[in-house]
Amino acid sequence: MTVYTIFALVAAAAFALALIRFLVKRPPNIIITFLQDFIGAFFIFSGFVKAVDPLGTSYKMHEYFEAFAGEGFRPMWEYLATWSTFMAVVMIALELFVGLMLIIGWKPRFTVGIIWLLTLFFTFLTGYTFLSGFGTTKLFLVASAVVLLLFASATFPKKQSVRINLIFFSIGSAVLVFLLTKFSGAFFTTAFAETGMKVTDCGCFGDFIKLKPWETFYKDVILDVIILVLLINVKSVRPLFGDMIREFMAYTSGAAALIFCLYNVYGNEPVIDFRPYAIGNDIIDLRKEKKPADIEMVFVYRSNKTGKFKEFPYDSVMQGKMDYADYDSMLERKDKVLDPGIPAKITNLRIENEEGGDITDTLLQNADYSLMVVSPNLKKTHEDAFKQLNQIAAGCDKLGLKFYAVTVNDGHVDEFRHRNQTAYPFYHADETPLKTIIRSNPGLLLFKNGVVINKWHYRHLPTFEELNTTYFSKK
């Protein structure tokens, strides 16, 4: 699925909703009605694919805070990072809520205003993700933030004429920043390099679909334009149902969205798993590259006359086939991807033994059942769960089944094992893939031939007898 497919599906849903409205009671402005349903449906879709796994969004927000800390004000960003899960849950629940509220027309000015502010926030994140690949300066970040704040100010005036004036002033400021970016070297320091991006994926649709940074940024710019039209014509946003029904839906849907997000954080594994470690997936196969990438070495030069950047292939530079008179300032050497090929879907999983040897394939290529305990952080794990895990491990040992744990090697593993009397081996891996494998600390996975047979949150661990009855005794 691509971003174009998502737009098409959402447009189809919006068209159906607008058609129903038209047949029941013709709205005064069918175009605004279609845009109202389009943005509402888009927010519900975007919110839902993240609501099934809010922790994934939380980890992405933490990644953003780390990147922002590198720009300055590190203590502030590090403090905000500690609230990333709370902010992710609130943001996702709000996204679901305002999407439905826009469709039913609940408090249109308030709803459109919240959607506008949320979209500006998303635009800032996706713009930072993409444009940081150009080596953005702090001056550009400040200028962009000012423009977004100007756009945000158009949310609050009640008078339409004031809102329109603020919008046009904001558009003029955005055009000025664009022109300065285009014709000045004060904002960007290098030609675009994907490897230079501070954050490589915005997480707009969670793990459902991974878009290129420029796709997500352009997507948000398109949404900005549509929502601006709604902001200007907010009086034409028409409600569905009566006042009492809309109020009832507002309170119940808001509470339901929040409860749904919290359940997927604290209650269980995500109800829908879009990650590569989902039940039924062959991890061995997903770690294999299907087609190698075609990469060319290039050199980036800047013209001292025009300030423009140009890439020259390695062979051209070595053979002197370039205009040194115009392009005489070499900035960097980089690898240009001519064909991305078909890379492995899992690239960062490496499980190591005590000596640092890679034993990932050895563990996964097991023809019999094996169980893996995953704990991304032993300091924050729920230690009570290890009592039941120890009982499962004892049962597996009697049957000769492999049972092991994987965690981050933080220097406290031996102390933890002694305290919790864990007789099975503990191996080590990076925290990032462990957080992706399971959204539970600890969590339990059942493998056979590298395939994920099942996985359990620590709140819903099976007993050894249940495992034996369901799986082991039937092999």
C-alpha positions as CSV (number, residue, x, y, z in Angstrom):
1,M,0.0,0.0,0.0
2,T,1.2,3.5,-0.8
3,V,0.1,7.0,0.3
4,Y,-1.8,7.3,-3.0
5,T,-3.8,4.2,-2.1
6,I,-4.6,5.6,1.3
7,F,-5.8,8.9,-0.2
8,A,-7.9,7.0,-2.7
9,L,-9.5,4.8,-0.1
10,V,-10.2,7.8,2.2
11,A,-11.6,9.8,-0.8
12,A,-13.9,6.8,-1.6
13,A,-15.2,6.7,2.0
14,A,-15.7,10.5,2.0
15,F,-17.6,10.4,-1.3
16,A,-19.9,7.7,0.1
17,L,-20.6,9.8,3.2
18,A,-21.1,13.0,1.2
19,L,-23.5,11.1,-1.1
20,I,-25.6,9.9,1.8
21,R,-25.8,13.4,3.2
22,F,-26.8,14.7,-0.3
23,L,-29.6,12.1,-0.5
24,V,-30.9,12.7,3.0
25,K,-30.6,16.5,3.1
26,R,-28.8,18.4,0.5
27,P,-26.0,20.4,2.1
28,P,-25.5,24.1,1.0
29,N,-21.9,23.4,-0.2
30,I,-21.2,19.8,-1.4
31,I,-17.5,20.5,-1.9
32,I,-17.0,21.6,1.7
33,T,-19.1,18.6,2.9
34,F,-16.8,16.2,0.9
35,L,-13.7,17.9,2.4
36,Q,-15.3,17.6,5.9
37,D,-15.8,13.9,5.4
38,F,-12.4,13.4,3.8
39,I,-10.4,15.0,6.6
40,G,-12.6,13.2,9.2
41,A,-12.1,9.8,7.6
42,F,-8.4,10.4,7.2
43,F,-7.9,11.3,10.8
44,I,-9.9,8.2,12.0
45,F,-7.8,6.0,9.7
46,S,-4.5,7.6,10.8
47,G,-5.5,7.5,14.4
48,F,-6.7,3.9,14.4
49,V,-3.5,2.3,12.8
50,K,-1.6,4.0,15.6
51,A,-4.1,3.4,18.4
52,V,-3.6,-0.4,18.0
53,D,0.0,0.2,19.1
54,P,0.5,3.5,20.9
55,L,3.9,2.4,22.3
56,G,5.2,2.4,18.8
57,T,4.3,6.1,18.5
58,S,5.7,6.7,22.0
59,Y,9.1,5.3,20.9
60,K,9.0,7.4,17.7
61,M,8.2,10.6,19.8
62,H,11.2,9.7,22.1
63,E,13.3,9.5,18.9
64,Y,12.2,13.0,17.9
65,F,13.0,14.4,21.4
66,E,16.5,12.9,21.1
67,A,16.9,14.6,17.7
68,F,15.6,17.9,19.0
69,A,18.0,17.7,22.0
70,G,20.8,17.9,19.5
71,E,19.5,21.2,18.3
72,G,19.6,22.8,21.7
73,F,17.8,23.0,25.1
74,R,18.7,19.4,25.9
75,P,17.4,19.3,29.5
76,M,13.9,20.4,28.3
77,W,13.7,17.7,25.5
78,E,15.1,15.0,27.8
79,Y,12.4,15.8,30.3
80,L,9.6,15.8,27.7
81,A,10.9,12.4,26.5
82,T,9.9,10.9,29.9
83,W,6.3,11.8,29.0
84,S,6.4,10.4,25.5
85,T,3.9,7.5,26.3
86,F,1.4,9.9,27.9
87,M,1.7,12.3,25.0
88,A,1.3,9.5,22.4
89,V,-1.8,8.2,24.0
90,V,-3.4,11.6,24.3
91,M,-2.4,12.6,20.7
92,I,-3.8,9.4,19.2
93,A,-7.0,9.4,21.2
94,L,-7.5,13.1,20.2
95,E,-6.9,12.2,16.5
96,L,-9.6,9.5,16.6
97,F,-11.9,11.8,18.5
98,V,-11.7,14.9,16.3
99,G,-11.9,12.8,13.1
100,L,-15.3,11.4,14.1
101,M,-16.4,14.8,15.5
102,L,-15.7,16.5,12.2
103,I,-17.8,13.9,10.3
104,I,-20.8,14.4,12.6
105,G,-20.3,18.1,12.8
106,W,-19.9,18.5,16.6
107,K,-18.8,22.1,17.5
108,P,-17.3,22.7,14.0
109,R,-15.2,25.7,14.8
110,F,-13.6,24.0,17.8
111,T,-13.1,20.6,15.9
112,V,-11.6,22.2,12.8
113,G,-9.3,24.3,15.0
114,I,-8.0,21.3,16.8
115,I,-7.5,19.4,13.6
116,W,-5.7,22.4,12.1
117,L,-3.3,22.6,15.1
118,L,-2.7,18.9,15.1
119,T,-1.9,18.9,11.4
120,L,0.5,21.8,11.8
121,F,2.3,19.8,14.5
122,F,2.5,16.8,12.2
123,T,3.8,19.1,9.4
124,F,6.6,20.3,11.6
125,L,7.6,16.8,12.5
126,T,7.5,15.5,8.9
127,G,9.2,18.6,7.6
128,Y,12.0,18.2,10.2
129,T,12.3,14.5,9.2
130,F,12.6,15.3,5.5
131,L,14.4,18.7,5.4
132,S,17.1,17.7,7.9
133,G,18.5,15.7,5.1
134,F,19.6,19.1,3.5
135,G,21.6,20.0,6.6
136,T,19.2,22.6,7.9
137,T,20.5,25.5,10.0
138,K,19.1,26.7,13.3
139,L,18.0,29.9,11.4
140,F,15.8,27.8,9.1
141,L,14.3,25.9,12.1
142,V,13.4,29.2,13.8
143,A,12.0,30.7,10.6
144,S,9.9,27.6,10.0
145,A,8.6,27.6,13.6
146,V,7.6,31.2,13.3
147,V,5.6,30.5,10.1
148,L,3.8,27.6,11.7
149,L,3.0,29.7,14.7
150,L,1.5,32.3,12.4
151,F,-0.6,29.7,10.7
152,A,-1.7,28.4,14.1
153,S,-2.8,31.9,15.2
154,A,-5.5,31.7,12.5
155,T,-7.3,29.2,14.6
156,F,-8.5,31.5,17.3
157,P,-10.2,34.7,15.9
158,K,-14.0,34.3,15.7
159,K,-14.4,36.8,12.9
160,Q,-13.9,35.1,9.5
161,S,-12.3,38.3,8.0
162,V,-9.6,38.3,10.7
163,R,-8.9,34.6,10.2
164,I,-8.5,35.1,6.4
165,N,-6.1,38.0,6.9
166,L,-4.0,36.0,9.2
167,I,-4.0,33.1,6.8
168,F,-2.9,35.2,3.8
169,F,-0.2,36.8,6.0
170,S,1.0,33.4,7.0
171,I,1.0,32.2,3.4
172,G,3.1,35.2,2.5
173,S,5.6,34.4,5.2
174,A,5.8,30.8,4.0
175,V,6.5,32.0,0.5
176,L,9.2,34.3,1.8
177,V,10.9,31.4,3.7
178,F,10.6,29.2,0.6
179,L,12.3,31.9,-1.6
180,L,15.1,32.4,0.9
181,T,15.6,28.7,1.0
182,K,15.7,28.5,-2.8
183,F,18.0,31.4,-3.4
184,S,20.0,31.7,-0.2
185,G,22.6,29.5,1.4
186,A,21.5,30.6,4.9
187,F,19.0,27.7,5.5
188,F,20.5,24.6,3.9
189,T,24.1,23.6,4.0
190,T,24.3,20.5,1.8
191,A,22.5,18.7,-1.0
192,F,19.9,16.3,0.2
193,A,21.2,13.1,1.6
194,E,18.9,10.5,3.1
195,T,21.6,9.4,5.5
196,G,21.7,13.0,6.8
197,M,18.2,13.0,8.2
198,K,17.9,13.2,11.9
199,V,14.8,10.9,12.0
200,T,14.4,8.5,9.2
201,D,10.6,7.7,9.6
202,C,7.9,10.0,11.0
203,G,5.7,7.1,12.2
204,C,2.6,8.8,10.7
205,F,0.8,5.5,10.2
206,G,2.7,3.5,12.9
207,D,4.0,0.1,11.6
208,F,1.0,-0.2,9.1
209,I,3.0,1.5,6.3
210,K,6.4,3.1,6.2
211,L,6.5,6.1,3.9
212,K,9.5,7.9,2.5
213,P,10.1,11.2,4.5
214,W,9.3,13.4,1.5
215,E,6.0,11.5,0.9
216,T,4.9,12.1,4.5
217,F,5.8,15.8,4.3
218,Y,4.0,16.4,1.0
219,K,1.1,14.5,2.3
220,D,0.8,16.9,5.3
221,V,1.2,19.9,3.0
222,I,-1.8,18.7,1.0
223,L,-3.8,18.1,4.2
224,D,-2.8,21.6,5.3
225,V,-4.3,23.1,2.2
226,I,-7.6,21.2,2.5
227,I,-7.9,22.0,6.2
228,L,-7.3,25.7,5.4
229,V,-10.3,25.6,3.1
230,L,-12.3,24.2,5.9
231,L,-11.0,26.7,8.4
232,I,-12.1,29.6,6.1
233,N,-15.5,28.0,5.4
234,V,-16.1,26.5,8.8
235,K,-19.7,27.9,8.7
236,S,-20.5,25.5,5.9
237,V,-19.5,22.4,7.9
238,R,-22.8,20.7,8.5
239,P,-23.8,18.3,11.3
240,L,-25.2,14.8,11.3
241,F,-27.9,13.9,13.8
242,G,-29.4,16.1,16.5
243,D,-27.7,18.0,19.3
244,M,-28.3,15.3,21.9
245,I,-27.0,12.5,19.8
246,R,-23.9,14.5,18.8
247,E,-23.2,15.3,22.5
248,F,-23.6,11.6,23.5
249,M,-21.3,10.5,20.7
250,A,-18.7,13.1,21.7
251,Y,-18.5,11.9,25.3
252,T,-18.7,8.2,24.6
253,S,-16.3,8.2,21.6
254,G,-13.7,10.3,23.4
255,A,-13.7,7.9,26.4
256,A,-13.7,4.8,24.1
257,A,-10.7,6.2,22.1
258,L,-8.8,6.8,25.3
259,I,-9.6,3.4,26.8
260,F,-8.7,1.6,23.6
261,C,-5.3,3.3,23.5
262,L,-4.6,2.6,27.2
263,Y,-5.6,-1.1,26.7
264,N,-3.1,-1.5,23.9
265,V,-0.4,0.1,26.1
266,Y,-0.9,-1.6,29.5
267,G,-3.5,-4.3,29.0
268,N,-2.2,-6.6,26.2
269,E,-0.3,-6.9,23.0
270,P,-1.7,-4.7,20.1
271,V,-5.0,-6.1,18.9
272,I,-3.7,-5.8,15.4
273,D,0.0,-6.4,14.8
274,F,1.6,-4.7,11.9
275,R,5.2,-5.4,13.0
276,P,7.4,-7.9,11.2
277,Y,7.4,-10.1,14.3
278,A,3.6,-10.7,14.1
279,I,2.3,-14.2,14.8
280,G,2.7,-16.4,11.8
281,N,5.7,-14.6,10.4
282,D,8.9,-16.4,9.4
283,I,11.7,-14.4,11.1
284,I,14.4,-16.3,9.3
285,D,12.9,-15.4,5.9
286,L,12.3,-11.8,6.8
287,R,16.0,-11.4,7.7
288,K,17.0,-12.3,4.2
289,E,17.7,-9.7,1.5
290,K,15.5,-10.5,-1.6
291,K,17.3,-8.4,-4.1
292,P,20.6,-6.4,-3.5
293,A,20.5,-2.6,-3.9
294,D,22.3,-0.9,-6.8
295,I,24.4,1.8,-5.3
296,E,26.7,4.3,-7.1
297,M,29.4,6.4,-5.4
298,V,29.0,10.1,-6.1
299,F,30.7,13.4,-5.1
300,V,28.7,16.5,-4.2
301,Y,30.2,19.8,-5.4
302,R,29.0,23.3,-4.9
303,S,29.3,26.1,-7.5
304,N,31.0,29.1,-6.2
305,K,29.2,31.2,-8.8
306,T,25.6,30.1,-8.2
307,G,25.7,28.3,-4.9
308,K,23.9,25.3,-6.4
309,F,24.8,21.7,-5.7
310,K,25.6,19.1,-8.2
311,E,26.4,15.4,-8.0
312,F,29.2,13.8,-10.1
313,P,29.6,10.0,-10.4
314,Y,32.9,8.5,-9.2
315,D,34.1,7.7,-12.7
316,S,33.5,11.3,-14.0
317,V,35.5,12.7,-11.1
318,M,38.4,10.2,-11.5
319,Q,38.5,10.8,-15.3
320,G,38.2,14.6,-14.9
321,K,34.9,14.7,-16.8
322,M,33.4,17.7,-14.9
323,D,33.5,21.4,-15.0
324,Y,36.0,22.4,-12.3
325,A,35.6,26.1,-13.2
326,D,32.0,26.1,-12.0
327,Y,32.0,23.3,-9.4
328,D,35.3,23.6,-7.5
329,S,34.1,23.1,-3.9
330,M,33.7,19.4,-3.0
331,L,31.4,19.0,0.0
332,E,31.0,15.3,0.5
333,R,31.1,11.8,-0.9
334,K,28.0,9.7,-0.6
335,D,26.4,6.6,-1.9
336,K,23.5,7.3,-4.4
337,V,20.9,4.5,-4.5
338,L,20.0,3.8,-8.1
339,D,17.8,0.8,-7.3
340,P,16.8,0.1,-3.7
341,G,16.3,-3.5,-4.5
342,I,14.2,-5.6,-2.0
343,P,15.9,-5.3,1.4
344,A,15.3,-7.6,4.3
345,K,12.3,-6.5,6.4
346,I,14.3,-7.2,9.6
347,T,17.8,-5.8,9.6
348,N,18.6,-4.9,13.1
349,L,18.1,-8.1,15.0
350,R,21.3,-9.6,16.4
351,I,21.3,-11.8,19.4
352,E,24.6,-12.4,21.1
353,N,26.0,-14.8,23.7
354,E,28.2,-13.9,26.6
355,E,31.3,-13.8,24.3
356,G,29.6,-11.4,21.9
357,G,29.1,-14.1,19.2
358,D,26.1,-13.8,16.9
359,I,23.7,-16.7,17.7
360,T,20.6,-15.4,16.0
361,D,20.3,-18.0,13.3
362,T,21.3,-20.8,15.8
363,L,18.4,-19.9,18.0
364,L,15.8,-19.4,15.3
365,Q,16.7,-22.4,13.1
366,N,15.3,-24.8,15.6
367,A,13.0,-27.5,14.2
368,D,11.4,-28.0,17.6
369,Y,9.5,-25.6,19.7
370,S,11.5,-23.0,21.6
371,L,10.5,-20.1,23.9
372,M,12.1,-16.7,24.1
373,V,11.6,-14.3,26.9
374,V,12.1,-10.7,25.8
375,S,12.8,-7.9,28.2
376,P,14.0,-4.6,26.6
377,N,15.0,-3.2,30.0
378,L,15.5,-5.3,33.1
379,K,15.4,-2.2,35.4
380,K,11.9,-1.5,34.3
381,T,10.6,-5.0,33.9
382,H,7.8,-6.6,35.9
383,E,9.8,-9.0,38.0
384,D,6.7,-10.8,39.4
385,A,6.2,-12.3,35.9
386,F,9.4,-14.2,36.1
387,K,8.0,-16.4,38.8
388,Q,5.6,-17.9,36.2
389,L,8.3,-17.8,33.5
390,N,10.5,-19.9,35.7
391,Q,7.8,-22.5,36.1
392,I,7.4,-22.6,32.3
393,A,11.2,-22.9,31.9
394,A,11.3,-25.9,34.3
395,G,8.6,-27.7,32.4
396,C,10.4,-27.0,29.1
397,D,13.6,-28.3,30.6
398,K,12.0,-31.7,31.3
399,L,10.8,-31.9,27.7
400,G,14.2,-30.9,26.4
401,L,12.8,-27.7,24.8
402,K,15.0,-24.6,24.4
403,F,14.0,-21.8,26.8
404,Y,16.0,-18.5,27.0
405,A,15.8,-14.8,27.6
406,V,17.0,-11.9,25.5
407,T,17.7,-8.5,27.1
408,V,20.0,-5.5,26.9
409,N,23.5,-6.1,28.3
410,D,23.5,-3.4,30.9
411,G,25.9,-5.0,33.4
412,H,23.1,-6.0,35.8
413,V,22.0,-9.2,34.2
414,D,23.8,-11.6,36.7
415,E,22.4,-9.7,39.6
416,F,18.9,-9.9,38.2
417,R,19.2,-13.6,37.5
418,H,20.4,-14.3,41.0
419,R,17.6,-12.3,42.6
420,N,14.9,-14.0,40.5
421,Q,16.4,-17.5,40.4
422,T,16.4,-17.8,36.6
423,A,18.1,-21.0,35.6
424,Y,17.9,-20.5,31.8
425,P,20.4,-18.5,29.7
426,F,20.2,-14.8,29.1
427,Y,21.4,-13.5,25.8
428,H,21.9,-10.0,24.6
429,A,20.5,-7.7,21.9
430,D,20.0,-4.0,21.1
431,E,17.0,-2.4,22.9
432,T,15.4,-1.2,19.6
433,P,14.5,-4.6,18.0
434,L,13.5,-5.9,21.4
435,K,10.9,-3.2,21.8
436,T,9.7,-4.0,18.3
437,I,9.4,-7.8,18.9
438,I,6.9,-7.4,21.7
439,R,5.3,-4.4,23.5
440,S,5.6,-6.0,26.9
441,N,8.3,-6.1,29.5
442,P,8.7,-9.0,29.8
443,G,7.0,-10.8,27.0
444,L,7.1,-14.4,25.8
445,L,7.3,-15.8,22.3
446,L,6.9,-19.3,21.0
447,F,9.0,-20.2,17.9
448,K,9.2,-23.3,15.6
449,N,11.5,-23.3,12.6
450,G,11.9,-19.5,13.0
451,V,8.2,-18.9,12.7
452,V,6.4,-17.0,15.5
453,I,3.7,-19.4,16.7
454,N,2.4,-17.2,19.5
455,K,3.3,-14.4,21.8
456,W,2.1,-13.3,25.2
457,H,2.0,-10.1,27.2
458,Y,3.2,-10.5,30.8
459,R,-0.3,-10.0,32.0
460,H,-1.6,-13.0,30.1
461,L,1.2,-15.5,30.3
462,P,0.1,-19.2,29.8
463,T,0.9,-21.9,32.3
464,F,3.2,-24.7,31.2
465,E,0.3,-27.1,31.3
466,E,-1.6,-24.9,28.8
467,L,1.4,-24.8,26.5
468,N,1.9,-28.5,26.8
469,T,-1.7,-29.3,26.0
470,T,-2.0,-26.8,23.1
471,Y,1.4,-27.2,21.4
472,F,4.0,-29.6,22.9
473,S,1.9,-32.8,23.3
474,K,0.6,-32.5,19.6
475,K,4.0,-32.3,17.9
